[in-house]
Amino acid sequence: MTKWIVSIPTLRDEPGGRIPGVQLYVVEAPHPRLARRAALDRAAGAPALRHRRGAALLVEKLVISPWNGPDCSVSPPTAGLPR
């Protein structure tokens, strides 16, 4: 199965202005569309929302690329989310 890195830009409103960021996921999937779905499922979870401090996901700017990093295991999906 192919590994993909999915980059999801974020934007958080603060009193001092808007703060951009990015949430990254490395997922295994046979097709980029399935990698996108897996990353969005993880990003929808409470742990991911806490990690990005409530920032909104800019899904329209999501980028999917083949993973060229070290050949190590991919983290499991967030508990409690449907597969």
C-alpha positions in Angstrom: 0.0 0.0 0.0 1.2 3.5 -0.8 2.1 6.0 1.9 0.9 9.6 1.4 1.6 12.8 3.2 -1.5 15.0 3.5 -1.0 18.6 4.4 -4.1 20.5 5.6 -3.6 24.3 6.1 -5.4 25.8 9.1 -6.4 29.3 10.2 -7.1 30.4 13.8 -8.6 33.7 14.8 -6.9 35.4 17.8 -7.3 38.9 19.3 -4.1 39.9 17.6 -5.1 38.6 14.2 -5.4 35.4 12.2 -2.7 32.7 12.7 -2.0 30.3 9.8 -0.8 26.8 10.4 -0.8 23.3 8.9 -1.7 19.9 10.1 0.2 17.0 8.5 -0.8 13.3 8.3 1.1 10.4 6.8 -1.4 7.7 5.8 -1.5 4.5 3.9 -4.0 4.2 1.1 -4.2 2.7 -2.4 -5.4 6.0 -3.9 -4.9 9.7 -3.1 -8.6 10.2 -2.7 -8.7 7.6 0.0 -5.6 9.2 1.7 -7.5 12.5 1.7 -10.5 10.9 3.3 -8.4 9.2 6.0 -6.6 12.4 6.8 -9.9 14.4 7.0 -11.3 11.7 9.3 -8.3 12.1 11.7 -8.5 15.9 11.5 -12.2 15.7 12.5 -11.3 14.0 15.8 -11.2 15.8 19.2 -7.4 15.2 19.6 -6.6 16.9 16.3 -8.9 19.8 17.1 -7.2 20.3 20.4 -3.8 20.0 18.8 -4.6 22.9 16.4 -6.3 24.9 19.2 -9.6 25.1 17.4 -8.2 26.4 14.1 -10.4 25.9 11.1 -9.2 23.5 8.4 -8.8 25.0 4.9 -9.8 21.8 3.1 -9.9 23.6 -0.3 -6.1 24.0 0.1 -5.3 20.5 1.1 -2.3 18.9 -0.6 -1.6 15.2 -1.1 1.9 13.9 -2.1 3.5 10.5 -2.1 5.5 10.0 1.2 9.2 9.9 0.6 10.3 9.8 4.2 11.8 7.0 6.3 10.2 3.6 5.8 8.6 3.3 9.2 5.1 2.5 10.4 2.2 4.8 10.0 0.4 5.9 13.2 -3.0 4.2 13.7 -6.2 6.1 13.1 -7.6 8.1 15.9 -9.6 6.0 18.3 -13.4 6.3 18.1 -13.5 7.3 14.4 -15.1 5.1 11.8 -12.8 3.5 9.3 
